[in-house]
Amino acid sequence: MYLRNISISADDKYRECSILGKSVPVDLVKGGRPRKRKENASRPVQKNLNYRNAQKWFRLSAVANFSEGDYTGEFTFAPENRPGSIEECEKEITNFIKRINRARKKKDLPKMKYMGVIEGKNTDKLHFHMLLDNLLNRDEIDDLWTKGRGKNKKSIGFTNIEKIKTQYGIDGVIVKANYLTKEFKLENQKGKRKWFASRNLKKPVVERAQNWKYTDSKIARLLESEQLESQLEKDNPGWELIEFPRKNPETQKDELVKLDIRENEYLGTLIYYRMRRRR
């Protein structure tokens, strides 16, 4: 039986791929049907989507829009400025982004690209994290996490704005995106979204499904001869497999792998892998 090979790419520099039986629903593909051409992946509604798929969308969008040298920021509230609800926190974030965009407009800069997540189990600990572009410097952004003007200008809270950097050989954007989505499972259970993003982002792209390249028997031969990794790179010229973290299904320990291979009693072998453009 032929298997479906699905790739979802981020700005043609990073992709996440799955090889799976045709009966398996495909993440971010409408109706699970293969596409005739490349298409922008639809933004998922988080409350109706498996949290892993929401994490994947967030990660792919982050890689498509940010790179090393852009910023990651944490923004907190001083006790006297603590919002009393998620809605109040969202209002503070909206006003903060408006101040940033006004400052950018004065410099003839486009509106800011950003992605962010609100964290905190109760209102006393509400804060948020953001990925944002670097067209304003860190001091300028910090100076806008304030209220009032002139002598009445006061800081809303603490900021920690850093440049995104590679960590232990892993793309810093992926590391930060994984960190920002760590609470998605909890929020998925509650059914309330706590992340936000600008409208000017590039979207992940679903590549045309390849339904003829792999069969059960071919995958079995490649696994037995330990040639699946080299074959995947051969089938994707200009791309290379990269390591990613997963929890070992048997030991439940965290590990880095290039292939996540699972056996399903009804669906057979399921394979997930990630690739980047060769440097």
WOJO-V916404 format. One line per field, one symbol per residue. ss: DSSP state (H for helix, E for strand, L for the rest). psi: psi as a letter, one per 20 degrees, with the letter a starting at -180 (. if undefined). burial: + if it has 9 or more other C-alpha atoms within 8 Angstrom, else -. Layout:
BEGIN
ss->???
psi->???
burial->???
END
This chain:
BEGIN
ss->LEEEEEEEEELLLEEEEEEELLLLLLLLLHHHLLLLLLEELLLLLHHHLLHHHHHHHHHHHHHHHLLLLLEEEEELLLHHHLLLLHHHHHHHHHHHHHHHHHHHHHLLLLLLLEEEEEELLLHHHLEEEEEELLLLLHHHHHHLLEELLHHHLEELLLEEEEELLLELLELHHHHHHHHHLLLHHHHHHHLLLLEEELLLLLLLEELLLEEEEEEHHHHHHHHHLLLHHHHHHHHLLLEEELLEEEELLLLLLEEEELEEEEEELLLEEEEEEEEEELL
psi->pqqpoppoqokkiqqpqpprqiipqppjppjjqqqhrqqppppqohijpphhhgggggghhghhiqrphaqpqpprpqgijpqirgghghghgghghggghghhhhjkqrqqpqqrpprpirhhjprqqqpqrkhqrhhgghiimrqrqchjpqqhbqqnpqqpqpokjpphggghghghjhjhgghhhhjppkrrqrikqqqqporppnjihqrghgggghghjkjgghhhhhimpiqqqqqqqrpphgijqqrprhpopqpphhibpppprqqqpp.
burial->-++++++++++-+++++++++------++--+--+--+--+--+-++-+-+-+++-++++++++++++-+++++++++---++--+-++------++-+++--++------+++++++++--+--+++++++++---+--++-++++-----+-+++++-+-++++----++++++++-++--++-++--+------+--+-+++++++-+--+++--+--++---+++-+-+-----+++++--+-+--------++++------+-+++++++++--
END
